[in-house]
């Protein structure tokens, strides 16, 4: 998934979006153990330009261990809800 989002905003919203309890390992955020957990790898991408303004863009790659398909869907739905921006 790709998001037009500032790195600082990701760090601010991530604890609420995933329920906390994670740690950072290099370019990834990790929660859990080999039995059950998730890993979020974040890569910074070139952002779109709007005149002189360049927006930040991130690629998020999720990995899950021990989650059913329904649990993964629910987890990602919660995540998206916390990052959802209302439009006009």
CORUR-V798764 format. One line per field, one symbol per residue. phi: phi as a letter, one per 30 degrees, with the letter a starting at -180 (. if undefined). psi: psi as a letter, one per 30 degrees, with the letter a starting at -180 (. if undefined). burial: I if it has 9 or more other ideal C-beta (glycine too) atoms within 8 Angstrom, else O. Layout:
BEGIN
phi->???
psi->???
burial->???
END
This chain:
BEGIN
phi->.cbdadeddeddceeddciiibbcbicbcbbjbddalbbcccbdcdcdcbiddcddbbccbcbbbicdedddedddddededcdcdcc
psi->kkkjkkeeeeeefeeeeggahllkjbglkkkaafekalkjkkkklkllkibfkkkkkkkkjkkkkgkleeeeeeeeeeeeefgkkkl.
burial->OOIOIOIOOIOOIIOOIIOOOIOOOOOIIIIIOOOOIIIIIIOOOOIOOOOOOOIIIIIIIIOIIOIOOOIIOOIIOIIOOIIOOOOO
END
